[in-house]
Amino acid sequence: MSETFDHLIQEIKNCRICEEHLPLEPRPIFQIAQQAKILIVGQAPGIRAHDANKPFNDPSGDRLRDWMGVNELTFYDPEKIALLPMGFCYPGTAERGDLPPRPECAQQWRPLLEHHLKDFELTLLIGQYAIKWYLKKHMQKNLTETVKSGSDYWPDYVPLPHPSPRNNIWLSKNPWFEVDVIAPLQLKIKSILDEK
């Protein structure tokens, strides 16, 4: 890592820009190394991730690892997989799940990170916030149609629904997802990781 990149990572770890809006103390949670070939862009850490200081430390993470066809050791290897959510800190909860990631976070840090990180072979966009940020006007009318049109964005991006248990109904209504999205995704991930 360059000194400039090291300095940026330290700045992010010390970030307090949305402190007044958070229910708990700021604790930016992410995983990154410049060698990583796969980027996962999630929403924001949940309470379990916040408490453990470990991203995707919950049933959503279990499902995401299943979708990817990787074990925990591979998933948490920053030289293989980068985990950079849209918001780095736990945003709190609403009536139905967690609040959206704080917008200040992406606006402040994503352009600076993307300046240093140009070698990803695959970027997984997890849920609507990541999809909207990266695909912008190229996304379809809703998340389902965007995920169905995933081949339009390959090999740069793979739009995915959030792996939360709250999406079990969506998954049961969309059986094509396992065949059309997950199967080729696992093959692609295996080919990338086998190269390292």
N, C-alpha and C positions, 0 to 999 in steps of 0.2 A: 504494500500500500504506500502511496505517496504521502508525504507529510501533509499536503493539502487535504487529501481524502481523510487522513486520520483526524485532522483538525475539524473537518465537517462532521464526522461521526461523533466526536466529543461534544460539539455544539448541540447536536440533536439530543444526545443523552442528557444534556443540561437544560434543555428547552423548558421554558415556563410561559410561553406566549398565550396559552389559553387557560392558565391556572385558575383564574377567577370563575371559569365556567364548569370546572370539573368537580365531581362529588368527593374525590379522594386526591391525595397529593399527586402531582404529575410524575409519571413513571414511564417514559418512552420505551416501548417494547418493540424490538425489531431484530433482524439477523441479517448480516451482510458481510460479504468479502468480495473484493473486486474480481476474483476468479470465478464466481458463481455463474453458471450457465442457464439456470432456471430462476425466474422471478415469480414470486407469488404476491399478488396485490390483494390483500384482504380488506376488511372494513375497518375495524378497530379492535383492540384487545377487549375480551370480556372480563368479568370479575375474576374468574379462575386464572386467566392468564396474568391479570394484574397481581393477584395474590402470590402466584408462583414466579412472577417475572419471567414468564416463558410463553411465547406465542402459540396459539392453537393447542393449548393444554386442556382440552375438553372434548366432548363427543363430536363437535364439528371438526376438530383436528383429526380424530380417528377416522371419520368418514372421508375427509380430504386425502389422508394418506392412502386409504383404500382406493379412492378414485385414481390416485397417481400410481398406485402399485409400488409404493416404497415403504420401508420400515422407518421406525423412529430415528434410528442411527443415521440413516441417509437424510431424512427430512431435516434434522437438526444439525447437519453439517453445513456451515456457512460457505464453505468452498464449493459446494455443489448447488445449494438452494438458498436464495435470498428471500427473506420474508419482510416485506415493506408495506404495511397496511396504509390505507388512506389517512388514518389518524393513528398516531403512535401511542396515545394514552386512552385508558378506559374512560368513555364519555358519560357513563351512568345509564340508568334504565328508564324506560317509558312503560306504558301499560302493556305493550306487546313487544317485549324484547328490549335490547339495548338501544340507546339513542344513536342517531347518526354520528359518524366521526366528525370531530370539530373541523370546520372548513379552513381555519387558519393554518392547520398543520400541512395539508397538501400544498396550499398556496406558498407557504414559506419554504418547505424543504424539498418537494418533488423536483422542481426545475434544477436545483443545485445537485441533487443526487443523480438525476438523469444525465447531467453534464459529465459525470465521472463514470457512469455505468452504461456502456454501449455494446457490450458483448453478449447479452443474453440471447440464447438460441430459442427460448420459449418464455412467454409471459402469460401466466394464468390470472385472469381477471375474475375475482370472486365476488359476486353480488353486484347490485345496481350502482353503488358509488364508484367502484373501480371501473366498471363498464362505461359509465357516463364520462368519467375523467379521460379515459384513454381513447374511446371510440367516438365520442362527441357526436357529430352529425351523421356518422356512419352506422350508428346503432339502429336497430329496427324499432318498430312501434312499441315493443315491450320486451321484457327480459326473455320470455319464452321464445319469441321470434328471433331475438338476437342470438340466443344459444343454438337454436335450430339452424341459423345461418352461419354457424361457427366456421365452416370451411372458407367463407369469404374473407376471414381475418387471418387464417393460417398463412405462413408459419409464425407470424409475429405475435398474435394474440389468440388466446383461447378463452372466450367468455363462458363463465360457469355460474349456475345458481349458488347461493350460499349453502354450504354443506350442513347447516344447522338442522337438528331434528324438527324444527318448526317447518321445514320444507318437505317433510315426509309425504304430505298430500300431493304437492307438486310432482315429486318423484314418482308416486304411484300413478298419476294421471299422464305422465310422459315417459312411457317405457322405452321409447326410441333413444332416450338419453344414454342409457347404458351401452347400447350397440353402436350408435352413430357418433357419440362423443367420447365416452370413457374408454372403449376398446382402442381406438386409434391414439387417444391421449397416452395411454399406458405404453403403447409401442414406441411412440415418439420419445417419451421420458426415458425409457430403457435405452434407446439408441443414444441419447445425449449423455446419460450417465455412464454408459459402457465405454464412451470415448475418453473419459477422464482417466 
